[in-house]
Each structure stands twice: as structure tokens, then as C-alpha cells.
């Protein structure tokens, strides 16, 4: 395995962000969510498949993407890239829900933050209230979330 190959979705997204210009990232930002894979399949998707070793044995990244082939793994990474550029956690939740294996192996930093914060922030992220009814210090003191 090539040491330059990413083995996780966040590593793959971070590597893409280092090569994509701000203009490229803005273009990705303007692509509608449902069109990102088809719009980028032949360009960024080809780069992912070829440069990240998806055709050449990067089984760790295929497993991380819960994908059986390079095209599916590239699609997962493209969705994660779009989610990162657009700061949209709903994309990742839907993507993971659609995978054959329900086990989550990657979680958006935004979703991770929402999971560990107060119920007001969790509600904005589309999550149910915390089982313990956790509130941040601002919520406890004033009833308004300091994190918003």
C-alpha cells in the first residue's frame, strides 16, 4: 500500500482540500447536493479513484467507505467533500443511512460537535435530545444557547 493513500474519509477529504483551489471549492459549493457525484464523477471522482489507490488495493479506504468498488467509494468521498464545503451534516447522515452496512465509521465534525452539545444545538442539527437532557452553560443559565 502506498503511504500517500488516505485510509479514512476525513484523510481523503483533507487531501482533496490541499489540491483544490478556492475557486474549485466554490464551484463544488454551488453544485446541488443531488448532482455532486454525477457532476464530479469524471473529474474529481477520477482523481480519487486513481490517486487514492481505489483500483490498486487501498482496501482500508474501500472498507472505510463501506464500498465494494472504486466508483462507490469515490461517490462516498465526493459526498463527504461536498458536505465539508457546504457544512451540511444531513448529507453524511443520509449517506450513511443508505449504505448496506449500517455501522458508522466516520462522522462529520459538525455532527460530532452537535452530539456533544446542548439540546438546542442538537435540534438544529436534526438530532433528538440527549438522553440526559444535557444543556450547555448558556442554556442552563439563561435558557439560550451560547453555541448558536
Secondary structure, 3 states (H helix, E strand, C coil): CCCCCCCCHHHHHHHHHHHCCHHHHHHHHHCCHHHHHHHHCCCHHHHHHHHCCCCCCCHHHHHHCCCCCHHHHHHHHHHHHHHHHHCCHHHHHHHHHHCCCCCCCCCCHHHHHHHCCCHHHHHHCCCCCCCCCCCCHHHHHHCCCCCC
